[in-house]
Amino acid sequence: MGRRLETLAAVTCLKTLLMIFNILFWISGIIIICIGIWAKVSLYIYTQLSTNNYAFTPYLLIGIGALIISVGTLGCCCTAKGNTRFLYVYSAVLLLIFILEMIAGISFYAKRHKIANGFKLGLNHSLEHYPQEDQKSIDYLQKALHCCGISNYTDWFDTPFGFNNTVPLSCCSISPNDCMHSSLPDDSTIVGQNIYTQGCHDKVIKFVNDHMAAIGATELSIAFFNILGLLLSYYLAKTALKAEYENLDTDNN
């Protein structure tokens, strides 16, 4: 009888811990969805200008987040009922989600460098074909990061648009109506009062690397958190099964 009470106490304790995990797991799904939406909105312009475009990655995050919310909801039901079969299935699903999150997190780290390598080629192409191609992307980029050109503003002088040493209005650091953006000299100390002189390449690489590193770290942290739920659900199923056998032994005696 004492052994049975110990087993029932262990089941109750594991159920409580797993229920707390399920709630936190559900919240982590919302966090991942928010990260995916943010990546889609904020990083879209930067990845679009790279020759290596990874438009599917934010959708992968949103999909994983939605899956986590669904599985977390089912996990609460499985935990409350204590059904051993469902708990084993829940453990397997958590393992699958862990693998998906690891893939997503590692891919963010790996793609930082690929986007960096492809961005300079993509930016060169965009400058050469401005304003016929990627005008909105280039203008948004230069306004948002307060930059002009690739290495510096004089890069525009070697493009068809930059005839007569002209740069786009998006390079202006003051009101476009007051900005002198054509017939510019090569001296950055003079034009620095009117336009941004620093190039966009280094700024974009830093922006993308910093943010994608943060996303990857968050993904990996949540992935390893799933291991806790996997272990809790597995041991709850094992302990609940043990309680069932002890209950049968007691009834037979």
Protein Blocks (a to p, Z undefined) as FASTA:
>chain_A
ZZmmmmmmmmmmmmmmmmmmmmmmmmmmmmmmmmmmmmmmmmmmmmmmpmbdcfklmmmm
mmmmmmmmmmmmmmmmmmmnopaklmmmmmmmmmmmmmmmmmmmmmmmmmmmmmmmmmmm
mmmmmmmmpckboklmmmmmmmmnopghjklmmlmmmpmklgghiacfklpcbdfklpcc
ehiafblklmmmmmcfbdfklmmmmmmmmmmmmmmmmmmmmmmmmmmmmmmmmmmmmmmm
mmmmmmmmmmmZZ
